[in-house]
Amino acid sequence: MIIDWSVTSVYNTLMSVATGVALLMILKFSADVVRSKVTHLEGWAVGFGITGFILTLTGAHMTLTWPLSKIGFPFDDIIFGEPVLAFGVLLLGATVILWRKSNQYHKAGLNMEDSNLISGKLRAELPYLLRPLSYFAAAMGLALISISFAGVGFQLFAAPPEEPISGWFADYPMIEATFMSLLIAITGVGACIFPFILKDTPNPKLVRTVNYLWLIAGIIFVGFGVLNYFTHIGLIVHTMK
C-alpha cells in the first residue's frame, strides 16, 4: 500500500497523549482538593490550558478539514476530531474558571499557601461552577458510547498490515475494534456520571467509579499515544512514495 502523505495530516499521537494526560490531571487535581493539598491555582490552570489548547486546535482542524478522508478513513475524522474538540474546549473552560478563582483569591487577600483554606473554598465553589460544563461533558460521553458501538459494529480501528506492532492484528480486525471501543466507552461512561458527582456530598461509589474509569483510560491513552509515535512513523516509512 502506498499513501500520499502530503495530502493529509495524522496527529492521533498528540491527541492521545494530551487526552490521557488531561484525564489524569483531572483526577490528581480532584484528589488534591479533597485532601486539602491545593495551594496556588495558576499551575493547574496552565496545565489544563496547555492540554486544552492542543486538543482544541487539533480537534478543530480534524473536524473542519477531514484530513483522514484523503487517505481512506473519513469516519476517523468524526471519531477522533469531534470528541477531542469538545474535550479541548471543556478544558479551556476549566482553565478560565481556575484562573479567575486564583485572581479572586489574590484580590481578597487570601493566603495562597494555606492549602486547607484554598482547598476548602474550592470544595465549596467548584461543584457549582463546573456543573454547567458537566452537562455537555455528559452528552459527549453518550456520543463516545455511541462511537464505541459503531467501532465494534463496523469493525473500525484496524491498523493496516504495514503499521508496526498494530499491523500484526490486521487480519483480526475485531481485536483492535474491541480494544479501542472499550477504551472510548469507559471514557464516555465516566463523562456521563460526572454531573452526578458534582454535589456537596456525592455518592462515594460514583466517585470511585469515575476515578477508576478515567484512571484506566488516562493511562492507556498516554501509553497508546506514546506507542503510536513509533508505529505511525513506521507506517509512514513503509507506505510513503
Accessible surface in RSA format (square Angstrom, percent):
REM  Atomic radii and reference values for relative SASA: ProtOr
REM  Chains: A
REM  Algorithm: Lee & Richards
REM  Probe-radius: 1.40
REM  Slices: 20
REM RES _ NUM      All-atoms   Total-Side   Main-Chain    Non-polar    All polar
REM                ABS   REL    ABS   REL    ABS   REL    ABS   REL    ABS   REL
RES MET A   1   108.63  56.3  58.66  38.8  49.97 119.0  38.06  32.4  70.57  93.5
RES ILE A   2   110.38  62.8  82.44  61.4  27.94  67.3  82.44  59.4  27.94  75.8
RES ILE A   3    14.10   8.0  10.54   7.8   3.56   8.6  13.62   9.8   0.48   1.3
RES ASP A   4    52.86  37.0  45.94  45.7   6.91  16.3  15.70  37.0  37.15  37.1
RES TRP A   5    45.76  18.4  31.54  15.3  14.21  33.4  31.84  17.0  13.92  22.6
RES SER A   6   102.49  86.6  57.29  76.5  45.19 104.1  56.34 120.0  46.15  64.6
RES VAL A   7    68.03  44.8  51.61  46.7  16.42  39.6  60.88  52.9   7.15  19.4
RES THR A   8    19.44  13.8   0.43   0.4  19.01  45.3   3.64   4.9  15.80  23.9
RES SER A   9    41.04  34.7  34.78  46.4   6.26  14.4  14.20  30.2  26.84  37.6
RES VAL A  10    48.76  32.1  18.30  16.6  30.46  73.4  18.30  15.9  30.46  82.6
RES TYR A  11    38.51  18.0  37.96  21.6   0.56   1.4  38.51  28.9   0.00   0.0
RES ASN A  12    21.39  14.8  19.82  19.2   1.57   3.8  10.23  24.6  11.17  10.8
RES THR A  13    13.51   9.6  13.51  13.7   0.00   0.0   4.00   5.4   9.51  14.4
RES LEU A  14    64.84  36.1  64.84  46.4   0.00   0.0  64.84  45.5   0.00   0.0
RES MET A  15     5.53   2.9   5.39   3.6   0.15   0.3   5.17   4.4   0.37   0.5
RES SER A  16    12.46  10.5   8.73  11.6   3.74   8.6  12.12  25.8   0.35   0.5
RES VAL A  17    33.74  22.2  33.74  30.5   0.00   0.0  33.74  29.3   0.00   0.0
RES ALA A  18     4.65   4.3   1.60   2.5   3.06   7.0   4.64   6.5   0.01   0.0
RES THR A  19    14.50  10.3  14.50  14.7   0.00   0.0  12.02  16.2   2.48   3.8
RES GLY A  20     0.00   0.0   0.00   N/A   0.00   0.0   0.00   0.0   0.00   0.0
RES VAL A  21    53.28  35.1  52.59  47.6   0.70   1.7  53.22  46.2   0.07   0.2
RES ALA A  22     0.00   0.0   0.00   0.0   0.00   0.0   0.00   0.0   0.00   0.0
RES LEU A  23     4.01   2.2   4.01   2.9   0.00   0.0   4.01   2.8   0.00   0.0
RES LEU A  24    53.44  29.8  49.70  35.6   3.74   9.4  50.19  35.2   3.25   8.7
RES MET A  25    34.57  17.9  32.97  21.8   1.59   3.8  25.76  21.9   8.81  11.7
RES ILE A  26    34.04  19.4  33.35  24.8   0.69   1.7  33.95  24.4   0.09   0.3
RES LEU A  27    24.89  13.9  20.80  14.9   4.08  10.3  21.09  14.8   3.80  10.2
RES LYS A  28   106.40  51.9 101.65  62.4   4.76  11.3  70.87  63.8  35.53  37.9
RES PHE A  29    15.44   7.7  15.44   9.6   0.00   0.0  15.44   9.4   0.00   0.0
RES SER A  30    49.76  42.1  45.23  60.4   4.54  10.4  30.37  64.7  19.39  27.2
RES ALA A  31    28.34  26.1  21.19  32.7   7.14  16.2  27.90  39.3   0.44   1.2
RES ASP A  32    12.30   8.6  12.30  12.2   0.00   0.0   0.03   0.1  12.27  12.2
RES VAL A  33    10.28   6.8  10.28   9.3   0.00   0.0  10.28   8.9   0.00   0.0
RES VAL A  34   107.40  70.7  91.92  83.2  15.48  37.3  91.92  79.9  15.48  42.0
RES ARG A  35   149.63  62.8 126.05  64.3  23.58  56.1  39.10  53.4 110.53  67.0
RES SER A  36    24.36  20.6  18.30  24.4   6.06  14.0   7.30  15.5  17.06  23.9
RES LYS A  37   124.72  60.8 102.06  62.6  22.66  54.0  62.32  56.1  62.40  66.5
RES VAL A  38     2.27   1.5   0.06   0.1   2.21   5.3   2.27   2.0   0.00   0.0
RES THR A  39    39.55  28.1  37.00  37.5   2.54   6.1  14.75  19.8  24.79  37.5
RES HIS A  40    79.94  43.7  71.66  49.8   8.28  21.2  60.88  62.7  19.06  22.2
RES LEU A  41     0.00   0.0   0.00   0.0   0.00   0.0   0.00   0.0   0.00   0.0
RES GLU A  42    52.83  30.3  52.81  40.0   0.02   0.0  34.31  66.4  18.51  15.1
RES GLY A  43    54.81  67.6   0.00   N/A  54.81  67.6  41.56 114.0  13.26  29.7
RES TRP A  44    50.27  20.2  47.42  23.0   2.85   6.7  34.17  18.2  16.10  26.1
RES ALA A  45     0.23   0.2   0.21   0.3   0.02   0.0   0.23   0.3   0.00   0.0
RES VAL A  46    76.94  50.6  71.67  64.9   5.27  12.7  76.63  66.6   0.31   0.8
RES GLY A  47    16.99  21.0   0.00   N/A  16.99  21.0  15.96  43.8   1.03   2.3
RES PHE A  48     7.61   3.8   7.61   4.7   0.00   0.0   7.61   4.6   0.00   0.0
RES GLY A  49    12.97  16.0   0.00   N/A  12.97  16.0  10.77  29.6   2.20   4.9
RES ILE A  50    99.34  56.5  94.52  70.4   4.82  11.6  98.61  71.0   0.73   2.0
RES THR A  51     9.79   7.0   9.79   9.9   0.00   0.0   9.79  13.1   0.00   0.0
RES GLY A  52     0.00   0.0   0.00   N/A   0.00   0.0   0.00   0.0   0.00   0.0
RES PHE A  53   122.53  61.3 122.51  75.9   0.02   0.1 122.51  74.3   0.02   0.1
RES ILE A  54    40.78  23.2  39.63  29.5   1.15   2.8  40.78  29.4   0.00   0.0
RES LEU A  55     0.00   0.0   0.00   0.0   0.00   0.0   0.00   0.0   0.00   0.0
RES THR A  56    29.18  20.8  29.18  29.6   0.00   0.0  29.18  39.2   0.00   0.0
RES LEU A  57   104.98  58.5 100.89  72.2   4.10  10.3 104.20  73.2   0.79   2.1
RES THR A  58    14.09  10.0  12.71  12.9   1.39   3.3  14.09  18.9   0.00   0.0
RES GLY A  59     0.00   0.0   0.00   N/A   0.00   0.0   0.00   0.0   0.00   0.0
RES ALA A  60    25.97  23.9  25.97  40.1   0.00   0.0  25.97  36.6   0.00   0.0
RES HIS A  61    76.34  41.7  70.30  48.9   6.04  15.5  51.24  52.8  25.10  29.2
RES MET A  62     0.00   0.0   0.00   0.0   0.00   0.0   0.00   0.0   0.00   0.0
RES THR A  63    29.43  20.9  20.91  21.2   8.52  20.3  21.32  28.6   8.11  12.3
RES LEU A  64   144.61  80.5 111.52  79.8  33.10  83.2 114.20  80.2  30.41  81.8
RES THR A  65    62.20  44.2  46.71  47.4  15.48  36.9  53.82  72.3   8.37  12.7
RES TRP A  66    95.01  38.1  95.01  46.0   0.00   0.0  85.56  45.6   9.44  15.3
RES PRO A  67     5.04   3.7   4.34   4.0   0.70   2.6   5.04   4.2   0.00   0.0
RES LEU A  68     7.43   4.1   7.43   5.3   0.00   0.0   7.43   5.2   0.00   0.0
RES SER A  69    40.75  34.4  22.90  30.6  17.85  41.1  12.65  26.9  28.10  39.4
RES LYS A  70   110.64  54.0  78.48  48.2  32.16  76.6  68.97  62.1  41.67  44.4
RES ILE A  71    32.15  18.3   8.69   6.5  23.45  56.5  18.90  13.6  13.24  35.9
RES GLY A  72    52.16  64.3   0.00   N/A  52.16  64.3  32.59  89.4  19.57  43.8
RES PHE A  73    61.97  31.0  61.97  38.4   0.00   0.0  61.97  37.6   0.00   0.0
RES PRO A  74    50.86  37.1  50.82  46.3   0.04   0.2  50.86  42.0   0.00   0.0
RES PHE A  75    75.68  37.9  71.37  44.2   4.31  11.2  75.03  45.5   0.66   1.9
RES ASP A  76    19.29  13.5  19.29  19.2   0.00   0.0   0.00   0.0  19.29  19.2
RES ASP A  77     0.17   0.1   0.00   0.0   0.17   0.4   0.00   0.0   0.17   0.2
RES ILE A  78    73.42  41.8  73.20  54.5   0.22   0.5  73.33  52.8   0.08   0.2
RES ILE A  79    12.97   7.4   8.45   6.3   4.52  10.9   8.45   6.1   4.52  12.3
RES PHE A  80    40.64  20.3  39.08  24.2   1.56   4.1  40.64  24.6   0.00   0.0
RES GLY A  81     0.00   0.0   0.00   N/A   0.00   0.0   0.00   0.0   0.00   0.0
RES GLU A  82    74.88  43.0  71.61  54.2   3.27   7.8  14.29  27.6  60.58  49.5
RES PRO A  83    17.76  12.9  13.28  12.1   4.48  16.3  14.26  11.8   3.49  21.7
RES VAL A  84    16.55  10.9  15.48  14.0   1.07   2.6  16.55  14.4   0.01   0.0
RES LEU A  85    46.25  25.8  46.25  33.1   0.00   0.0  46.25  32.5   0.00   0.0
RES ALA A  86     8.28   7.6   4.48   6.9   3.80   8.6   8.14  11.5   0.13   0.4
RES PHE A  87    39.11  19.6  37.71  23.4   1.40   3.6  38.70  23.5   0.40   1.2
RES GLY A  88     0.00   0.0   0.00   N/A   0.00   0.0   0.00   0.0   0.00   0.0
RES VAL A  89    73.98  48.7  72.16  65.3   1.83   4.4  72.16  62.7   1.83   5.0
RES LEU A  90    28.26  15.7  25.34  18.1   2.92   7.3  26.86  18.9   1.40   3.8
RES LEU A  91     5.32   3.0   4.87   3.5   0.45   1.1   5.32   3.7   0.00   0.0
RES LEU A  92    58.60  32.6  57.97  41.5   0.64   1.6  58.20  40.9   0.40   1.1
RES GLY A  93    24.66  30.4   0.00   N/A  24.66  30.4  22.92  62.9   1.74   3.9
RES ALA A  94    18.56  17.1  18.56  28.6   0.00   0.0  18.56  26.1   0.00   0.0
RES THR A  95    24.41  17.4  24.41  24.8   0.00   0.0  24.41  32.8   0.00   0.0
RES VAL A  96    97.85  64.4  94.28  85.4   3.57   8.6  97.27  84.5   0.58   1.6
RES ILE A  97    28.22  16.1  25.43  18.9   2.79   6.7  27.98  20.1   0.25   0.7
RES LEU A  98     5.83   3.2   5.83   4.2   0.00   0.0   5.83   4.1   0.00   0.0
RES TRP A  99   106.72  42.8 106.65  51.6   0.06   0.2  89.20  47.6  17.52  28.4
RES ARG A 100   149.66  62.8 147.07  75.0   2.59   6.2  39.46  53.9 110.19  66.8
RES LYS A 101    25.42  12.4  25.42  15.6   0.00   0.0   5.58   5.0  19.85  21.1
RES SER A 102     0.77   0.6   0.77   1.0   0.00   0.0   0.49   1.1   0.27   0.4
RES ASN A 103    64.42  44.4  62.99  60.9   1.43   3.4  11.23  27.0  53.19  51.4
RES GLN A 104    66.57  37.2  61.03  44.6   5.54  13.2  32.95  70.1  33.62  25.5
RES TYR A 105     5.60   2.6   5.60   3.2   0.00   0.0   5.60   4.2   0.00   0.0
RES HIS A 106    87.68  47.9  70.61  49.1  17.07  43.7  50.84  52.4  36.84  42.9
RES LYS A 107   181.61  88.6 142.00  87.1  39.61  94.3  95.48  85.9  86.13  91.7
RES ALA A 108    73.56  67.6  35.26  54.4  38.30  87.1  47.75  67.2  25.81  68.4
RES GLY A 109    64.86  80.0   0.00   N/A  64.86  80.0  33.87  92.9  30.99  69.4
RES LEU A 110    43.47  24.2  33.16  23.7  10.31  25.9  33.85  23.8   9.62  25.9
RES ASN A 111    86.09  59.4  76.89  74.3   9.20  22.2  32.98  79.4  53.12  51.3
RES MET A 112     9.13   4.7   5.68   3.8   3.45   8.2   5.68   4.8   3.45   4.6
RES GLU A 113   119.84  68.8 101.86  77.1  17.98  42.8  46.70  90.3  73.15  59.7
RES ASP A 114    53.86  37.7  47.04  46.8   6.81  16.1  11.81  27.8  42.04  41.9
RES SER A 115    31.31  26.5  29.08  38.8   2.24   5.2   6.41  13.6  24.91  34.9
RES ASN A 116   104.80  72.3  98.12  94.8   6.69  16.1  27.51  66.2  77.29  74.7
RES LEU A 117    65.42  36.4  56.80  40.6   8.61  21.7  63.56  44.6   1.85   5.0
RES ILE A 118     0.00   0.0   0.00   0.0   0.00   0.0   0.00   0.0   0.00   0.0
RES SER A 119     0.00   0.0   0.00   0.0   0.00   0.0   0.00   0.0   0.00   0.0
RES GLY A 120    23.28  28.7   0.00   N/A  23.28  28.7  16.15  44.3   7.14  16.0
RES LYS A 121    69.15  33.7  64.21  39.4   4.95  11.8  23.25  20.9  45.91  48.9
RES LEU A 122     0.00   0.0   0.00   0.0   0.00   0.0   0.00   0.0   0.00   0.0
RES ARG A 123    99.73  41.9  85.80  43.7  13.92  33.2  42.97  58.7  56.76  34.4
RES ALA A 124    60.26  55.4  46.77  72.2  13.49  30.7  54.65  77.0   5.61  14.9
RES GLU A 125    44.80  25.7  41.20  31.2   3.60   8.6  26.22  50.7  18.59  15.2
RES LEU A 126    14.20   7.9  14.20  10.2   0.00   0.0  14.20  10.0   0.00   0.0
RES PRO A 127    15.64  11.4  15.55  14.2   0.09   0.3  15.56  12.9   0.08   0.5
RES TYR A 128   119.46  55.8 106.67  60.7  12.79  33.3  83.71  62.9  35.75  44.1
RES LEU A 129    63.15  35.2  55.95  40.0   7.20  18.1  58.40  41.0   4.75  12.8
RES LEU A 130    34.01  18.9  34.01  24.3   0.00   0.0  34.01  23.9   0.00   0.0
RES ARG A 131    68.08  28.6  68.08  34.7   0.00   0.0  25.45  34.8  42.63  25.8
RES PRO A 132    83.72  61.0  70.50  64.3  13.22  48.1  71.79  59.3  11.93  74.1
RES LEU A 133    44.92  25.0  40.86  29.2   4.06  10.2  44.89  31.5   0.02   0.1
RES SER A 134     0.19   0.2   0.00   0.0   0.19   0.4   0.19   0.4   0.00   0.0
RES TYR A 135   130.09  60.7 122.03  69.4   8.06  21.0  98.40  73.9  31.69  39.1
RES PHE A 136    94.16  47.1  88.48  54.8   5.67  14.8  92.82  56.3   1.33   3.8
RES ALA A 137    14.33  13.2  12.52  19.3   1.80   4.1  13.81  19.5   0.51   1.4
RES ALA A 138    19.04  17.5  19.04  29.4   0.00   0.0  19.04  26.8   0.00   0.0
RES ALA A 139    53.97  49.6  44.59  68.8   9.38  21.3  47.22  66.5   6.75  17.9
RES MET A 140    39.73  20.6  39.73  26.3   0.00   0.0  19.85  16.9  19.87  26.3
RES GLY A 141     0.17   0.2   0.00   N/A   0.17   0.2   0.00   0.0   0.17   0.4
RES LEU A 142   116.00  64.6 110.85  79.3   5.15  12.9 111.11  78.0   4.89  13.2
RES ALA A 143    35.19  32.4  27.67  42.7   7.52  17.1  34.28  48.3   0.92   2.4
RES LEU A 144    25.82  14.4  25.82  18.5   0.00   0.0  25.82  18.1   0.00   0.0
RES ILE A 145    42.82  24.4  42.82  31.9   0.00   0.0  42.82  30.8   0.00   0.0
RES SER A 146    70.10  59.2  62.06  82.8   8.04  18.5  28.19  60.0  41.91  58.7
RES ILE A 147    21.63  12.3  19.98  14.9   1.65   4.0  21.63  15.6   0.00   0.0
RES SER A 148     8.57   7.2   7.57  10.1   1.00   2.3   2.94   6.3   5.63   7.9
RES PHE A 149   149.12  74.6 141.34  87.5   7.78  20.2 143.23  86.8   5.88  16.8
RES ALA A 150    32.20  29.6  26.86  41.5   5.34  12.2  31.45  44.3   0.75   2.0
RES GLY A 151     0.00   0.0   0.00   N/A   0.00   0.0   0.00   0.0   0.00   0.0
RES VAL A 152    61.71  40.6  57.78  52.3   3.93   9.5  57.78  50.2   3.93  10.7
RES GLY A 153    59.13  72.9   0.00   N/A  59.13  72.9  31.67  86.9  27.46  61.5
RES PHE A 154   153.18  76.6 130.64  80.9  22.54  58.7 136.51  82.8  16.68  47.7
RES GLN A 155    86.97  48.6  74.67  54.6  12.30  29.3  12.77  27.2  74.20  56.3
RES LEU A 156    24.01  13.4  20.65  14.8   3.36   8.4  24.01  16.9   0.00   0.0
RES PHE A 157    24.65  12.3   4.04   2.5  20.61  53.6  14.84   9.0   9.81  28.1
RES ALA A 158    35.39  32.5  17.94  27.7  17.45  39.7  18.57  26.1  16.82  44.6
RES ALA A 159    11.04  10.2   3.74   5.8   7.30  16.6   7.91  11.1   3.14   8.3
RES PRO A 160    24.52  17.9  17.40  15.9   7.12  25.9  24.36  20.1   0.16   1.0
RES PRO A 161    98.15  71.5  76.34  69.6  21.81  79.3  76.57  63.2  21.58 134.1
RES GLU A 162    42.01  24.1  34.34  26.0   7.67  18.3  23.88  46.2  18.13  14.8
RES GLU A 163    12.08   6.9  10.56   8.0   1.51   3.6   0.23   0.4  11.85   9.7
RES PRO A 164    25.60  18.7  16.84  15.4   8.76  31.8  25.60  21.1   0.00   0.0
RES ILE A 165    52.21  29.7  51.81  38.6   0.40   1.0  51.81  37.3   0.40   1.1
RES SER A 166     8.88   7.5   5.59   7.5   3.29   7.6   4.09   8.7   4.79   6.7
RES GLY A 167     7.39   9.1   0.00   N/A   7.39   9.1   0.59   1.6   6.81  15.2
RES TRP A 168   184.07  73.9 157.28  76.1  26.79  62.9 142.58  76.0  41.49  67.3
RES PHE A 169    83.21  41.6  81.09  50.2   2.12   5.5  81.52  49.4   1.69   4.8
RES ALA A 170    25.51  23.5   9.35  14.4  16.16  36.8   9.52  13.4  15.99  42.4
RES ASP A 171   125.43  87.9  99.25  98.8  26.19  61.9  24.72  58.2 100.71 100.4
RES TYR A 172   135.37  63.2 131.18  74.6   4.20  10.9  87.56  65.8  47.81  58.9
RES PRO A 173    42.75  31.2  42.58  38.8   0.17   0.6  42.75  35.3   0.00   0.0
RES MET A 174    77.12  39.9  76.30  50.5   0.82   1.9  73.76  62.7   3.36   4.5
RES ILE A 175    88.00  50.1  80.11  59.7   7.88  19.0  85.69  61.7   2.31   6.3
RES GLU A 176    21.54  12.4  19.85  15.0   1.70   4.0  10.44  20.2  11.10   9.1
RES ALA A 177     0.00   0.0   0.00   0.0   0.00   0.0   0.00   0.0   0.00   0.0
RES THR A 178    53.77  38.2  53.70  54.4   0.07   0.2  45.43  61.0   8.35  12.6
RES PHE A 179    80.81  40.4  75.30  46.6   5.51  14.3  79.37  48.1   1.44   4.1
RES MET A 180     9.22   4.8   9.22   6.1   0.00   0.0   9.22   7.8   0.00   0.0
RES SER A 181     3.02   2.6   2.74   3.7   0.28   0.6   2.97   6.3   0.05   0.1
RES LEU A 182   107.97  60.1 107.63  77.0   0.35   0.9 107.91  75.8   0.07   0.2
RES LEU A 183     3.77   2.1   1.04   0.7   2.74   6.9   3.17   2.2   0.60   1.6
RES ILE A 184    11.06   6.3  10.44   7.8   0.62   1.5  11.06   8.0   0.00   0.0
RES ALA A 185    19.77  18.2  19.77  30.5   0.00   0.0  19.77  27.8   0.00   0.0
RES ILE A 186    38.26  21.8  38.19  28.4   0.08   0.2  38.26  27.6   0.00   0.0
RES THR A 187    14.98  10.7  14.98  15.2   0.00   0.0  14.98  20.1   0.00   0.0
RES GLY A 188     0.00   0.0   0.00   N/A   0.00   0.0   0.00   0.0   0.00   0.0
RES VAL A 189    56.79  37.4  56.42  51.1   0.37   0.9  56.79  49.3   0.00   0.0
RES GLY A 190     0.00   0.0   0.00   N/A   0.00   0.0   0.00   0.0   0.00   0.0
RES ALA A 191    10.65   9.8  10.65  16.4   0.00   0.0  10.65  15.0   0.00   0.0
RES CYS A 192    25.53  19.3  22.13  24.7   3.40   8.0  21.14  53.5   4.39   4.7
RES ILE A 193    26.88  15.3  26.46  19.7   0.42   1.0  26.88  19.4   0.00   0.0
RES PHE A 194    33.26  16.6  33.26  20.6   0.00   0.0  33.26  20.2   0.00   0.0
RES PRO A 195    20.68  15.1  12.86  11.7   7.81  28.4  12.98  10.7   7.70  47.8
RES PHE A 196   116.02  58.0 114.24  70.8   1.78   4.6 114.92  69.7   1.10   3.1
RES ILE A 197    27.22  15.5  18.92  14.1   8.29  20.0  18.92  13.6   8.29  22.5
RES LEU A 198    15.52   8.6  15.00  10.7   0.52   1.3  15.34  10.8   0.18   0.5
RES LYS A 199   111.45  54.4 105.01  64.4   6.44  15.3  56.01  50.4  55.44  59.1
RES ASP A 200   103.36  72.4  70.47  70.1  32.89  77.8  34.05  80.1  69.31  69.1
RES THR A 201   122.21  86.9 102.64 104.1  19.57  46.6  75.81 101.8  46.40  70.1
RES PRO A 202    40.56  29.6  31.78  29.0   8.78  31.9  31.84  26.3   8.72  54.2
RES ASN A 203    72.56  50.0  63.14  61.0   9.41  22.7  17.81  42.9  54.75  52.9
RES PRO A 204    84.94  61.9  80.33  73.2   4.61  16.8  84.77  70.0   0.17   1.1
RES LYS A 205   146.47  71.5 144.15  88.4   2.32   5.5  87.59  78.8  58.88  62.7
RES LEU A 206    59.28  33.0  59.28  42.4   0.00   0.0  59.28  41.6   0.00   0.0
RES VAL A 207    42.57  28.0  42.51  38.5   0.06   0.1  42.51  36.9   0.06   0.2
RES ARG A 208   114.06  47.9 113.53  57.9   0.53   1.3  45.24  61.8  68.82  41.7
RES THR A 209    51.13  36.4  47.40  48.1   3.73   8.9  27.73  37.2  23.40  35.4
RES VAL A 210     3.06   2.0   3.06   2.8   0.00   0.0   3.06   2.7   0.00   0.0
RES ASN A 211    58.08  40.1  57.73  55.8   0.35   0.8  17.39  41.9  40.69  39.3
RES TYR A 212   133.02  62.1 132.80  75.6   0.22   0.6  94.23  70.8  38.78  47.8
RES LEU A 213    30.78  17.1  30.78  22.0   0.00   0.0  30.78  21.6   0.00   0.0
RES TRP A 214    15.16   6.1  15.16   7.3   0.00   0.0  15.16   8.1   0.00   0.0
RES LEU A 215    79.29  44.2  79.29  56.7   0.00   0.0  79.29  55.7   0.00   0.0
RES ILE A 216    86.61  49.3  83.68  62.3   2.93   7.1  86.61  62.4   0.00   0.0
RES ALA A 217     0.00   0.0   0.00   0.0   0.00   0.0   0.00   0.0   0.00   0.0
RES GLY A 218     0.00   0.0   0.00   N/A   0.00   0.0   0.00   0.0   0.00   0.0
RES ILE A 219   100.35  57.1  96.70  72.0   3.65   8.8  98.18  70.7   2.17   5.9
RES ILE A 220    53.50  30.4  48.47  36.1   5.03  12.1  53.27  38.4   0.23   0.6
RES PHE A 221    26.49  13.3  26.49  16.4   0.00   0.0  26.49  16.1   0.00   0.0
RES VAL A 222    37.31  24.5  37.31  33.8   0.00   0.0  37.31  32.4   0.00   0.0
RES GLY A 223    39.77  49.0   0.00   N/A  39.77  49.0  34.10  93.6   5.67  12.7
RES PHE A 224    36.56  18.3  31.68  19.6   4.87  12.7  34.46  20.9   2.10   6.0
RES GLY A 225     0.00   0.0   0.00   N/A   0.00   0.0   0.00   0.0   0.00   0.0
RES VAL A 226    88.96  58.5  84.26  76.3   4.69  11.3  84.28  73.2   4.67  12.7
RES LEU A 227    65.62  36.5  60.36  43.2   5.25  13.2  65.43  45.9   0.19   0.5
RES ASN A 228     8.13   5.6   8.13   7.9   0.00   0.0   0.00   0.0   8.13   7.9
RES TYR A 229    95.81  44.7  94.80  53.9   1.00   2.6  81.13  61.0  14.68  18.1
RES PHE A 230   123.02  61.5 117.18  72.6   5.85  15.2 121.62  73.7   1.41   4.0
RES THR A 231     0.00   0.0   0.00   0.0   0.00   0.0   0.00   0.0   0.00   0.0
RES HIS A 232    32.48  17.8  32.39  22.5   0.09   0.2  17.59  18.1  14.89  17.3
RES ILE A 233   105.54  60.1 105.29  78.4   0.25   0.6 105.53  76.0   0.01   0.0
RES GLY A 234    11.68  14.4   0.00   N/A  11.68  14.4  11.37  31.2   0.31   0.7
RES LEU A 235    17.41   9.7  17.41  12.5   0.00   0.0  17.41  12.2   0.00   0.0
RES ILE A 236    62.68  35.7  62.68  46.7   0.00   0.0  62.68  45.1   0.00   0.0
RES VAL A 237    85.53  56.3  73.08  66.2  12.45  30.0  73.08  63.5  12.45  33.8
RES HIS A 238   107.51  58.8  81.12  56.4  26.39  67.5  55.55  57.2  51.96  60.5
RES THR A 239     0.00   0.0   0.00   0.0   0.00   0.0   0.00   0.0   0.00   0.0
RES MET A 240   104.95  54.4  91.63  60.6  13.33  31.7  67.89  57.7  37.06  49.1
RES LYS A 241   180.93  88.3 117.17  71.9  63.76 151.8 103.24  92.9  77.69  82.8
END  Absolute sums over single chains surface
CHAIN  1 A    11912.1      10213.6       1698.5       8725.5       3186.6
END  Absolute sums over all chains
TOTAL         11912.1      10213.6       1698.5       8725.5       3186.6
